[in-house]
Amino acid sequence: MPSSKSNFQARPPPYSSPPSYTSQPRGVAQERTPLLDPNQALPSHQYQTHSHSPYTQRPPISPFTRPPNPQPYIHHPSSLPRADPQPGSELQAQEYFQYPRWIYRRILRRDTSRTRGHKTCRHILLALLFLTIVAILFRNYVLFLDFNPPGLVLPPEKEEPVRIAVIGAGPAGVSAALRLGELFPTDEDVRVKGGKGKVKGRKVEVVVFEKSVSVGGRMNLDFELGIGEKEGWARKKFSIEDVASSSLFSHTSSLIRRRAETVLGLEFDADTKTNDMEVKGGKQQDVGFYDGNGITTRMTRPYDKMPWLQWGKLVLKFGTSFLAAHSLPANDVRKFSDMVKLVDTETFEGVEDWIKKAGLKESVEKGAREKLKDGGVGDGYRDKVIEAQVRRQLGQGTEEISALALSLALSREELGASRPMNSIKMQDVLEQLLVKSGAEVRLGMTLETMESERVPDRKNKAWNLSFNGGRVSQVFDKVILTSPFRPLEKAYYRHVWQTFILSSTSLNAGYFNISKSDTLPSQILLTPNSNLPVGMEVVNEISYVKDIFGPDIDTSSDFNAESVFKLSRILSEKPISEYTVRELWGGMKMVVTRKIEGAYPLLFPRSEGRGKFKVEGSEGLWTTAVMEEVIAGVDASWAAGENVANLMKQDM
Ligand SMILES: Cc1cc2nc3c(=O)[nH]c(=O)nc-3n(C[C@H](O)[C@H](O)[C@H](O)COP(=O)(O)OP(=O)(O)OC[C@H]3O[C@@H](n4cnc5c(N)ncnc54)[C@H](O)[C@@H]3O)c2cc1C
């Protein structure tokens, strides 16, 4: 039996003269090798000619190589005249395995070659097509049938959650995370990945990044005093209350206090106690104003606890200015308190519409000095008392700030450094609220760069955040900045230095020209632009913070216990020299000092340019810091955080 090769060789050479093939005019049927019998011509309508065929460019065909097939189409065998197949020939094989007609029409007919390699390719392609169809059928009709016994069913994979990064774990960051936790509960219907079903889950994934090693924000001091370690004392960590406690939990409108009550079930005492009361006895907090010559004025905080005699003295000294200044903030403070509560029911695009709605537009646009003048507060009282109070609260003077900022600063000064009776700590509250939010918290992570870029598998542009010198980078769909980030710094900030002094003696009363018979105020505010000694002109406040007792002493039962150390604090615009500290305390044990960058936003009066919470011109980026263009404080930041979370929900 002749082999297929010999059969092929038996055929006459297909092109006796290839050049004449190419020289045929276009459209004229050419002489060619029929598919079946070389001697049998096909009907002319079955010929297709391509004068521009790539074969025309080929070199003359060697007799030892298989010539290319000039026939551009492969015909289905049944459409061709039948011929007796040569035994063992390719045709015979085709007789036994014929592709369905549609495969010929759609796939094989398009092919221009019949080499063995191409055929193999075609077979592989068809096999792949077949396998794909089988796989699709299997997935759609077999996998979704519940063959598994109960308990062994694999949960369907849910759709990728939207990843949200919250930068900063101060009041605004904690409130944003908590609100996101409420808006996106863990038992929502979430679409199954790539399918039609739904499963229970959370639509977002929230990660809070904080550069410091603890939560609390600007007021939090992540440093501790290693006192008494030899004697077995625990390290003493500063609490937020050691730095700032006025108005944190002390008034019922405080948003953070309300959250602590509703979310954590904490109970605050209606009243608060002052630092002095915590030590022993029952003194109120005494404030003295020092101008370089001596303590010129004394007040007691909170003002509603001020003795009548002291009221009388102040009225005699400053006339109606004192009374006018006392009633000045009330209106703005009430409106501000209502304003932050608006976040419960409304969502604001920007600070502009928020302050307008709260009726605070005029107070934001007006200067503090104008307000003082209109309110009947004389320049004497302003320079001797109010300047020092405002500088201590906001790190700037009355000539710089808005009327609203003045009102809030004065009302905080009135309240004094009060602490909740049951010693609930702000930092603990913030930590617990953060845990409740369900967010992942990553401490010690400083955001350094952020780029908006296209990322595979994400419809919209995503944010590539880089932390800690590029050692960590992560991609998020949305970002909430609660700290002012370089490109977004619309509100400008001033820093402050905090110095903590641990001493076995009280502040040197002689330094302030206080007679031995007189008591030393627990807080001394330094009057700016007065005759202050060198080194003291940069000081805003010197205050006693609290007594520190021995490790075995329970101050809640042992009221007469003697303290071992006194903790005091200096707030200043520049670092304080050790010489000055020694002058003030003498028997000092330890000093720790720290600069707080961006401590106080500049709150100058503004008539326009108040920012929007969603950063204009960038997708998926929000900031709470715009609130600080007009108001600074824990409640304002808390409200801004909740508002941004609401806006984000609307956007999704
Ligand atoms: C000394 C002092 C006393 C104060 N006393 C009071 C008071 O008695 N009552 C009151 O209402 N207000 C007070 N304030 C103001 C109050 O602290 C702020 O208004 C409030 O903390 C603002 O909260 P926030 O969340 O907006 O910002 P912040 O508290 O500043 O929180 C921002 C957080 O972001 C973190 N962060 C910053 N940059 C990055 C970064 N690149 N990567 C990661 N994390 C970053 C910071 O570490 C911080 O924890 C006081 C402020 C100071 C400085």
The ligand as a MOL file (V3000), in Angstrom:
LIG
                    3D

  0  0  0     0  0            999 V3000
M  V30 BEGIN CTAB
M  V30 COUNTS 53 58 0 0 0
M  V30 BEGIN ATOM
M  V30 1 C -2.5240 72.2000 74.9460 0
M  V30 2 C -3.8770 72.0880 74.3350 0
M  V30 3 C -5.0030 72.1250 75.1290 0
M  V30 4 C -6.2790 72.0190 74.5720 0
M  V30 5 N -7.3800 72.0530 75.3900 0
M  V30 6 C -8.6170 71.8950 74.8730 0
M  V30 7 C -9.7780 71.8640 75.7150 0
M  V30 8 O -9.6780 71.9650 76.9200 0
M  V30 9 N -10.9900 71.7150 75.1300 0
M  V30 10 C -11.1430 71.5910 73.7750 0
M  V30 11 O -12.2600 71.4610 73.2840 0
M  V30 12 N -10.0540 71.6140 72.9590 0
M  V30 13 C -8.8060 71.7590 73.4700 0
M  V30 14 N -7.7030 71.7780 72.6390 0
M  V30 15 C -7.9150 71.6730 71.1910 0
M  V30 16 C -8.0970 70.2360 70.8060 0
M  V30 17 O -6.9730 69.5290 71.2250 0
M  V30 18 C -8.2390 70.0960 69.3060 0
M  V30 19 O -9.2540 70.9450 68.8700 0
M  V30 20 C -8.6100 68.6680 68.9270 0
M  V30 21 O -7.6640 67.7720 69.4480 0
M  V30 22 C -8.6510 68.5410 67.4300 0
M  V30 23 O -8.9710 67.2160 67.1190 0
M  V30 24 P -8.6480 66.6000 65.6830 0
M  V30 25 O -9.0090 65.1850 65.7360 0
M  V30 26 O -9.2780 67.4480 64.6610 0
M  V30 27 O -7.0890 66.7890 65.4760 0
M  V30 28 P -5.9260 66.2010 66.3680 0
M  V30 29 O -6.3340 66.1390 67.7830 0
M  V30 30 O -4.7390 67.0180 66.0420 0
M  V30 31 O -5.7520 64.7250 65.8110 0
M  V30 32 C -5.0420 64.4730 64.6400 0
M  V30 33 C -4.2900 63.1770 64.8130 0
M  V30 34 O -3.6260 62.8860 63.5990 0
M  V30 35 C -2.3400 62.3940 63.8900 0
M  V30 36 N -1.4980 62.6840 62.7240 0
M  V30 37 C -1.0220 63.8770 62.3350 0
M  V30 38 N -0.2990 63.7530 61.2140 0
M  V30 39 C -0.3190 62.4380 60.8970 0
M  V30 40 C 0.2670 61.6790 59.8400 0
M  V30 41 N 1.0030 62.2620 58.8970 0
M  V30 42 N 0.0570 60.3400 59.8080 0
M  V30 43 C -0.7080 59.7410 60.7550 0
M  V30 44 N -1.2750 60.4130 61.7750 0
M  V30 45 C -1.0860 61.7470 61.8440 0
M  V30 46 C -1.9140 63.1450 65.1250 0
M  V30 47 O -0.9290 62.4300 65.8370 0
M  V30 48 C -3.2210 63.2490 65.8810 0
M  V30 49 O -3.3780 62.1720 66.7640 0
M  V30 50 C -6.4190 71.8800 73.1730 0
M  V30 51 C -5.2800 71.8350 72.3600 0
M  V30 52 C -4.0190 71.9290 72.9260 0
M  V30 53 C -2.8190 71.8660 72.0430 0
M  V30 END ATOM
M  V30 BEGIN BOND
M  V30 1 1 1 2
M  V30 2 1 2 3
M  V30 3 2 2 52
M  V30 4 2 3 4
M  V30 5 1 4 5
M  V30 6 1 4 50
M  V30 7 2 5 6
M  V30 8 1 6 7
M  V30 9 1 6 13
M  V30 10 2 7 8
M  V30 11 1 7 9
M  V30 12 1 9 10
M  V30 13 2 10 11
M  V30 14 1 10 12
M  V30 15 2 12 13
M  V30 16 1 13 14
M  V30 17 1 14 15
M  V30 18 1 14 50
M  V30 19 1 15 16
M  V30 20 1 16 17
M  V30 21 1 16 18
M  V30 22 1 18 19
M  V30 23 1 18 20
M  V30 24 1 20 21
M  V30 25 1 20 22
M  V30 26 1 22 23
M  V30 27 1 23 24
M  V30 28 2 24 25
M  V30 29 1 24 26
M  V30 30 1 24 27
M  V30 31 1 27 28
M  V30 32 2 28 29
M  V30 33 1 28 30
M  V30 34 1 28 31
M  V30 35 1 31 32
M  V30 36 1 32 33
M  V30 37 1 33 34
M  V30 38 1 33 48
M  V30 39 1 34 35
M  V30 40 1 35 36
M  V30 41 1 35 46
M  V30 42 1 36 37
M  V30 43 1 36 45
M  V30 44 2 37 38
M  V30 45 1 38 39
M  V30 46 1 39 40
M  V30 47 2 39 45
M  V30 48 1 40 41
M  V30 49 2 40 42
M  V30 50 1 42 43
M  V30 51 2 43 44
M  V30 52 1 44 45
M  V30 53 1 46 47
M  V30 54 1 46 48
M  V30 55 1 48 49
M  V30 56 2 50 51
M  V30 57 1 51 52
M  V30 58 1 52 53
M  V30 END BOND
M  V30 END CTAB
M  END
